Amino acid sequence: MDLDFLRLLVIKGNSLDACATQGCLADAAGMHIELVHANRLFEGLAQLADGRFDCVLVDLDLPDSSGLEAIARVRQGNPRVPIVALTGLNQQDGLEAVKAGADDYLSKDDREPKLLMRTIRYAIERAGHRHADQQCREAEARYRALLDAVTTYTYSVQFHNGEPTSTQHSVGCLAATGYGHEEYAADPYLWFRMIHPDDRALVQQYVAGIVAGGKAPPIEHRVFHKNGSVRWIRNTIIQRRDAEGVLVGSDGLVEDVSQRKEAELALREREAHLLAAEAIQARLWPKVPPTLPGFDIAGALYPANHSAGCQSALRPSQESANQSRPSSRRSSTYRLPSGCSAEGGL
């Protein structure tokens, strides 16, 4: 901000006081100031919405607003603009105005040019600090949101005589396990105690193989989150050994694979249900089509109790195909196709 040129908005009901304020500002040496005056709060808010101002001077006793309401409405209209509250002789009013959102305050009767300019400069500086702090808080909130979305983190372990002595975890461990990196640093064996009891033997065997010099393919096992829930993780380890081949440390990448594991479990359950249904169907389905009594009419055999829904599936037997086709109706034997009931249903 160029403090050699200031554009100020004065919201003050008394025009004479506003002129006096403008006169005080005009006496400020080496400073070019553009002043815009508004008699009412609504006029000042309209000016604030239409233009850019380096600072706003607000009277706490306006015709259409009184007290701290004016400060709150100006701050609502522009959260970043510096505000100087113009108060009476009561210093408490100024302190309350600062609590309500003003960056500084000044008595309306104090028109000494240097004091007025110093107050405006301080208000601008405070507003700048306030805005910077707000940006930091917003950036921190975004950073925390990103951390909450990250389910992968890295870690390093130091070994001595085959035993882990210290661990260092990246900040992503908080979202994945619920424990912060400082908690892992304070407790070198926290990583082991959080392993599900049914998986501890597997992990112990895995670590023993690494210490003995074996390969370290990724391992998947369950851990307890700090909130008590069970998570599946995939642990990929890179070993660090000294010149003699002794394990002195390892670096790892931990991924939360709980969703994939849950999907795999659901798929296995569906496959098991499907196999069970197929086994039941195989036991109940007939091996050969049933043989039912029927009639031979013009060379075609029909079951005794057939329906239209099954007529298209009827076929003459091999025996009747080799015989002549008399026009008389006689009793015969009919073999019902597989999948068709005697009542005509499939």
LINHUSUL-V164880 format. One record per backbone hydrogen bond with DSSP energy under -0.5 kcal/mol. CO is the residue of the C=O (numbers start at 1). NH is the residue of the N-H. E is the energy in kcal/mol with one decimal. If there is no record, write none. Layout:
# LINHUSUL-V164880
((CO,NH,E) (CO,NH,E))
This chain:
# LINHUSUL-V164880
((1,3,-0.9) (2,5,-1.1) (4,32,-2.3) (6,8,-0.6) (6,34,-3.1) (7,54,-2.7) (7,55,-1.0) (8,10,-0.5) (8,36,-2.6) (9,11,-0.6) (9,57,-3.0) (10,12,-0.9) (10,38,-2.5) (11,59,-2.4) (13,15,-0.8) (14,18,-2.1) (15,19,-2.2) (16,20,-2.3) (17,21,-2.4) (18,22,-2.2) (19,23,-2.3) (20,24,-2.2) (21,25,-2.2) (22,26,-2.0) (23,27,-1.0) (24,27,-0.6) (25,28,-1.5) (28,31,-1.0) (31,33,-0.6) (32,6,-2.2) (33,35,-0.5) (34,8,-3.1) (36,10,-2.9) (38,12,-2.1) (40,44,-2.1) (41,45,-2.7) (42,46,-1.7) (43,47,-2.3) (44,48,-2.5) (45,49,-1.8) (46,50,-1.5) (47,51,-1.9) (54,82,-0.5) (55,9,-2.1) (56,58,-0.6) (56,84,-2.8) (57,11,-3.3) (58,86,-3.3) (60,67,-2.6) (62,65,-0.9) (65,62,-2.1) (66,69,-1.0) (67,70,-0.8) (68,72,-2.2) (69,73,-2.4) (70,74,-2.2) (71,75,-2.6) (72,76,-2.1) (73,77,-2.1) (74,78,-1.9) (78,81,-0.6) (82,56,-2.2) (83,85,-0.5) (83,103,-2.3) (83,104,-1.3) (84,58,-2.6) (85,87,-0.7) (85,106,-2.7) (86,60,-1.9) (87,108,-3.2) (89,91,-0.7) (90,93,-0.8) (90,94,-0.8) (91,95,-1.9) (92,96,-2.4) (93,97,-1.9) (94,98,-2.0) (95,99,-1.9) (96,100,-1.7) (97,101,-0.6) (97,102,-2.5) (98,101,-1.0) (104,85,-2.5) (106,87,-2.2) (107,110,-1.4) (109,111,-1.0) (112,116,-2.5) (113,117,-2.7) (114,118,-2.5) (115,119,-2.4) (116,120,-2.1) (117,121,-2.6) (118,122,-2.5) (119,123,-2.3) (120,124,-2.2) (121,125,-2.4) (122,126,-3.0) (123,127,-2.4) (124,128,-2.0) (125,129,-2.3) (126,130,-2.8) (127,131,-2.5) (128,132,-2.3) (129,133,-2.7) (130,134,-2.2) (131,135,-2.3) (132,136,-2.2) (133,137,-2.4) (134,138,-2.5) (135,139,-2.5) (136,140,-2.6) (137,141,-2.3) (138,142,-2.3) (139,143,-2.5) (140,144,-2.6) (141,145,-2.1) (142,146,-2.1) (143,147,-2.3) (144,148,-2.4) (145,149,-1.2) (146,150,-1.1) (147,150,-0.5) (151,256,-1.7) (153,254,-3.0) (154,170,-2.6) (155,252,-2.8) (156,168,-2.5) (157,250,-2.0) (158,165,-3.4) (158,166,-1.0) (160,163,-1.5) (163,160,-2.6) (166,158,-2.5) (168,156,-2.5) (170,173,-1.8) (171,174,-1.5) (172,176,-1.6) (173,177,-2.7) (173,178,-0.7) (173,179,-0.7) (174,178,-1.5) (177,226,-2.3) (180,183,-0.8) (180,184,-1.5) (181,185,-2.1) (182,186,-1.8) (183,187,-1.2) (187,190,-1.8) (189,192,-0.5) (189,193,-1.9) (190,194,-1.7) (192,195,-1.4) (194,224,-3.4) (196,199,-2.2) (196,200,-0.8) (197,200,-0.7) (199,203,-2.1) (200,204,-2.8) (201,205,-2.3) (202,206,-2.0) (203,207,-2.8) (204,208,-2.6) (205,209,-1.9) (206,210,-1.6) (207,211,-2.5) (208,212,-1.9) (209,214,-3.1) (210,213,-1.4) (216,237,-0.5) (219,235,-3.2) (221,233,-2.7) (222,196,-2.3) (223,225,-0.6) (223,231,-3.0) (225,228,-2.2) (229,225,-3.3) (231,223,-2.8) (232,257,-1.9) (232,258,-0.6) (233,221,-1.8) (233,235,-0.5) (234,236,-0.6) (234,255,-2.2) (235,219,-2.2) (235,237,-0.5) (236,253,-2.3) (238,251,-2.7) (240,248,-2.6) (240,249,-1.7) (242,245,-2.0) (246,242,-2.3) (248,159,-2.2) (249,240,-2.8) (250,157,-2.7) (251,238,-3.3) (252,155,-1.9) (253,236,-2.4) (254,153,-2.0) (255,234,-2.5) (255,257,-0.8) (257,261,-2.4) (258,262,-2.5) (259,263,-2.2) (260,264,-2.5) (261,265,-2.4) (262,266,-2.2) (263,267,-2.1) (264,268,-2.3) (265,269,-2.1) (266,270,-2.0) (267,271,-2.3) (268,272,-2.3) (269,273,-2.2) (270,274,-2.2) (271,275,-2.4) (272,276,-2.1) (273,277,-2.1) (274,278,-2.2) (275,279,-2.1) (276,280,-2.0) (277,281,-2.3) (278,282,-2.2) (279,283,-1.5) (280,284,-1.7) (281,285,-2.2) (290,292,-0.5) (290,336,-1.7) (292,334,-2.2) (293,304,-1.9) (294,332,-2.5) (295,297,-0.6) (295,302,-2.8) (296,298,-0.5) (296,330,-1.0) (297,300,-1.8) (300,297,-3.1) (302,295,-3.0) (303,306,-0.6) (307,310,-1.8) (307,311,-0.6) (308,311,-0.7) (308,312,-0.5) (310,313,-1.3) (310,314,-0.5) (311,314,-1.4) (317,321,-1.5) (318,322,-1.0) (319,322,-0.6) (320,323,-0.8) (324,326,-0.8) (326,298,-0.5) (328,330,-0.5) (330,296,-2.0) (332,294,-2.4) (334,292,-2.6) (334,336,-0.7) (337,340,-1.7) (341,344,-1.5) (345,341,-3.6))
